[in-house]
Amino acid sequence: MTSPMRKIIIRDNQAIFPFNEPARDLRVLNKPLWLQQRDVLALYATEELEVSSFNEIDSLRVETIVHRDNLFFDQAFVNEFIRRARQVGKACQVAFATDDPAIKAHALPLQRGIRREGDVYVADMWYFPHGRDPIVRPLVVDLGAHEMGYYHVPSHMSNQRGDLVYQVPVRAFCSIEHWVHTVTANVIFGVFANGARLDLESERLSKQLRLLWRGILERKQFHSCSDVVHIGRDCSIDPTAIIKGPTFIGDHVNIGPGAVIDVSIIGDNVNIMQGGQVQLSVVADRCYLPFRAALFMSTIMEDSMLAQNTCLQFCSVGRNTFIGAGTTFTDFNLVPKPIRAPQHGALQDTGMPVLGGCVGHNCFVGSGLVVYPARAIESDVVLLASAARRVIDRNVYYEDGDHFAIKNGADLHERLYPR
């Protein structure tokens, strides 16, 4: 019987704007990132130790895996890395080929954690068969990227010949250092990757026959059968709702008439009213989407609400946040320029052909605002639409919000309802 592997976590205290907290505390696939990491590694390691830097790792001679706590990786990636590292039998560091499509397109922009060393990219995850070793070899892991799109657009609106496509991995890994990476991890490397894996599995005759048989038994299309759509306990789902997998729906969820759920994750105690649409998105626990609210390739953290007729595309929303009816997050540059966002004191290319905005934690955003692509609203902000400010064309910081005016009701009334 082999001894259990030890896990050492390197803390990363960089606060991610606009959430203003480290990546480990942000939700990815409806779990705090630290919990998602723990669950993925639970098959291999139960003993856990946290350190502030790589140099603090001791020299205990036991099988050890080390990773930084701002990394997102899935089960398929960890299984592949550890399997191959054990075959090598020597100290290894996660590495990627310089031409890996998923790394180049989606993991490299706006971050420094995945960096080039020699002829490969390396990241802060290591495997040591006998404790820390000064000699480490890069172990290249192929993410197995597939070019996938979701819809066609006119060619004059895309620099990709009419298709908005993404390099979707079947093994996911990225470094979360910017709010844009919460969209990458949850959507492109999360629910979209689940869809890519299902596509690959469906190429096998045994999987096709299983889905066909399950669909016949349940009188459903195979994309809606229980093999690909998990529904939790005590859910109320209207018969007219359309649900396609791979989709995970938690416990005590209410889904109203005419709602559409497609390749998504829905947490516990979520309410999606009539006409709601959730596609390639993650809705965390206790969120509320009233009638005709819509999400596309977006993520909402726990206890948040979108008002009616609100549509978010390629957006990230923090916890305990409200977004008012009719507020529009634009996601496409009318002028043919790359979409850029601030990072490390400068505007940098996001690498995204279309990108919405981000709202932090505990925000209250009023109705009727228009938010330009890649703009962010900092946590704890109250933001109201007015004649002076209806278009958000830059980041909104705490000092810019309307919560200061709310403390003086008379001033706020004059501002909103001038004579």
N, C-alpha and C positions, 0 to 999 in steps of 0.2 A: 504494500500500500504506500503510495507516494504521499509525502508531506504536503500540506496545503500551501499554495503560493501566497506570498506576502505582497500587499499593495501599498505603495507609497504615493501620496498625492502632494504635488507641489502647489502651494497656494498662489493664486494670481489675484492681486487686490485692485487691479485696474477697474475703475467704475465706468460702466458703459452708459454713455449719454444716449437718450434723455432719461433713462431709468435711474441713473445715479446709484447703481449697485453693481457688485461684481457679477460676471457671467454665471458663476456657479449658482446664484440665487434666481436666475431668470428661468422661465418655463420653456422647456423644449419637449414637444410631443406630450404636453399636459403633465409634465413632471418638472420639478426643479432640476437644473442640470446636474447638480451633485447626486441626486437620487437616480437620475437616468444612468449616470456613470456607474453608480454602485450596483444597480440592477443588471447592467450589461456584464459587469465583471464578477457577479456573484457566483457564476459557474466555476470560476477559477480561484478566487481569493476571498477569504473571510476576514483575515487580519488586516487592519488598516492603520496607517500612520500618516500624519500630515507634517510637512516641513515647509520652510519658507523659501528654500533654494535647493538646487541640485547638490551643492556642496555640503548640505546638512545630512545627506543620506549616509547612514552608518555602513560598516563593512561586514555585517552579519552574513554568514555564508549559507543563505537559503535562496530558493527560487523566488524572484522578485519581479514585479511589474511596476513601472513608475510612469506617472502621467501628470501633466499640468491640469488644473481644475477648470480651465476655460475651454477645454476641448470637447467637441461633440463627436462621438463615434457610436456606431450601432453594433448590434450583436454579430452581424455577418463580418464586419471589419475585424473585430477583436478575435473572432474565431480563426480567421485567416492568418492574422498576424501571429498569434500565439502558436498555432499549428506549425507554421513555417519556421518560427524562431526556435521551437523545440527541436525541429528537424536539424537545424543548423547546430544547435547545442552550444552556442557561444553568445556573448553579449551582442544585442542587436538594437538598433534604433529605427523607428518608423521612417520610411523614406518613400518618395514618389518619383516616377519618371518625369522628366521635364516636359514631356509631351502628353502627360495624362490629361485628357480633355476636361474632366470634371474639376481637377485641381486648377488648371489654367483659367477656365471660364468663371468659376464660382468661388473657389476657396482662396485664391491669392489676393484679390482686390481688398483694400482697406485693412490689411493686417500685416503683422511682422512675424507671427509665430511659426508659419511655414516658410522657410527660407532656403535659398540655394546654397549648397555646399558641394563644390566640385561639379560633377555632372548629374546630380540629383537634388531634389528638394527634401529637406528633413524637417521633422517636427518633434515636439517635446513628449515623446512616449518611448520608453525603453523596456527591454526584456533582459534580465540577468539570470542565467541558470544557477549561478552560485554566488549571489550577492554582487554588489557593485564592482565593476571591472573598469579599469582605465582605458582599455582597448575595446572600442565599440564599432561594430560594422553596420553600415546602412542596409536595411532590408526593404527592398522596393515592394510595395503592395499595390497591385492594380485595382483601382476602384470599379473596374468593369463598366465604364460609362456607356450609356446609350443615348443617342440623340433623339429627343422626344419633344413633341409640341402638343399644344392643346387646341389651337384653333388657327385658321388662316386669316390673314389680313391683307388688304390691298398692298401691292408691292411698293407703292410710293410712300407707305407708312412704315416700312421696315427695311433695314439694310441687309436683311437675310432672305431676299427674294420672296417676300410675301409670307414667310413663316417665322413665328416667334418660337424658337426652339431652345431647349436646355440640354445640357450634358448631365443626364440623370444617372447617378451611380447605383450599383446594386450593393456596394459596400461603401458606407459613408464615413467621412472624416473631414472636419473643418475646425478652425480656431475662431472662437467667438470673441471679437474685439471691437465690434461696431454693431449698432442696431440692425444694419442690413443683414448681418450674419444670423440674426434670429429668424429672418425670412428664409435665408438659405438653409439653415438647419431644420426648421419646421416643415418647410414646403419642398424645396428642390431635393434636399438630402433626406427628407422625412417622408411625408405622405406620397410625394411623387415617386420616391425610391421604392416605397411599398408597391406602387402600381407597376414599376419596372420589374420587380421580382415576380409579381403575379404573371406578367406577360411571359417571362422566361419559363416559369413553371408550367404555363398553359401550352407550351410547345411540346410537352411530353404527352404521349397518348394516354397514359394512366391518369394524369391530371385532367385531361379533357373528358375522359369517360366519367371520372368522379364528379366533375362539375355538371356534366350533362345529366347524370343519374340524380344528383341532388336537385337540380332544377326541375326535372320531371316530377319527382316526389313532392316538391313544394309548390309546383305550378308557378315557377318564377323563371325569369331569364337567369342565365348562369352567373351574371355579374351581380345579381341581387339575392342569390341563394345564401344559406347560412354558412356555407364553406368560405365565403369571402366577406360576409357582413356579420359582424359580431354585435349582438344587441344584449345589453345588460338586464338586470332584474327590475321589475316594476316600471317598465316603460309604457308610455301611451303614444302610439304611433298611428296616425290617421291612415285608413286604407288607401287614400289617394296620394299619399306621400310617395316619392320615388327615391329609393336608396340604392346606390351602386357601390360595389366594393373595388378594392379592399377598403373597408370602412369599419371603424371601431366606435360603438356607441355605448356610453357608460350606463350607470344605474339611475333610475328615477328621472328619465329624460322624457320630455313632452315634445312631440313633433306634430304640427298642425296640418290641415288640409292643403294639398298642392305644394308642399315643401319639397325641395330637391336637395339631397345629400349625396355627394359624389366624391369618392376617394378622399375621405377626411377622417379626422378624429374628433369625436364629440365627448366631452367629459361628463361627470356626474351632475345631476340636478340642473341640466341645461333645458331652457325653454325656447323652442324655435316655432314661432307662430305661423299662421297660414301664409303661404306664398314665399316663405323664407328660402334662401338659396345658399348653400355652403358647398363650395367646390374646391378641391385641392387645398383645404384649409384645416386649421386646428382651432377648436373652440374649447377653452379650458372649463373647469368646474364652475357651476353656478352662474354661468353667463346667460344673458337674455337677449334674444333677437326677436323683436316684435314683427308685425306683418310687413312683408315685402322688404325686409332687411336682407342684405346679400353680402357674401364674402367670396372672393376669388383669390386663391393663392395668397392667403393672409393668415395671420395668427392673432388670437385674442387670449390674453392671460385671464386668470380667474376673477370672478365677481364683477365683470364688466358688462356694459349694455350699449347696444346701438339702437338709436331711435328709428322709427318707421321710415321706409323709403331711403335708407342710407345704404350706400354701396362702397365697400372697401376692396381695392385691388392692389395686390403686392404691398400690403401694409402690415405693420406690427403695432399692437395696442397692449399697454401694460395692464396691471390688475386694478380693480376698483375704479374703473374709468367709465365715464359716460360721454357719448358722442351724439350730438343733437341731430334732429331730422333735417335732411336735405344738405348736410355738410358734405362737400365733394372733395375727395382726395384724387387729384389728377395724377396720372401715371405715365404720361407720354410727352416728350419734348416736341413741341410744334416746330421749333427750329432744329434742324438736323445736327445736334451736338450731343456728345456723351452726357449722360446723367451723372453729376458729380455731387459729392457730399463731403463735409468737413471731417478730417481725421488727421491727428498729429499736427494741428496748426495750419493745415493747407487743404484746399479743395482737391479731392482725388476722384478719379473715375471709379464708379461703383461696379462696373462690369455688367450692369443689368440693362437690357434694351428697353425695358419698361420697369418703373418702380414707383410705388406710392409713397406714403409718408409714415411717420411714427409718432405715437402719443405715449407718454410715460405713464407712471402709476398715479392714481388718485387725482386724475384730471377731470374737469368738467368743461367740455367743449360745446359751445352753443350751436344753434341751427344756422344754416345758410352761409357758412364759411366755405371758401375755396382754398385748398392747400396745394401748393405746387409740388412737383415730384421731388423726393428725397429731402423734404423739410421735416423737422422734428419739433415736437412741443414737449418741453421739460416736465418732469413729474411735479405734482401739486399745483399745477396752473389752472386757473379759471379763465376761460377765454370766451368773450362774447362778441358776436357780430355787431358792427355799428357802421354808420356812414363813413367813419374815418378808417375803419379796419374791417374789411370783408375778405380781402385776398391775403393769404399768408405766403409771402414770397421769400421768407428767410426763417431760420430757426427761431422759435419763441422760447426765451429763457424765463426762469421764475420771476425775475425782476420786471419782465415785460407784461405779466398777466394782469387780469382785471380783479384779482382777489384783494388787492390793496384798496381799490375803489369801493368794493363791496362793504368794507369796514365803515365807510361813510355813505349811508343810504341816500342822502340828499344829493351828493355829488354824482352818484351813479344814476339816479333818476334823471338829472339834468342831461347827463351824457347820452342816455338811451332815448329820452323823450324831450328833445330841445323844444323850446317855445317858438 
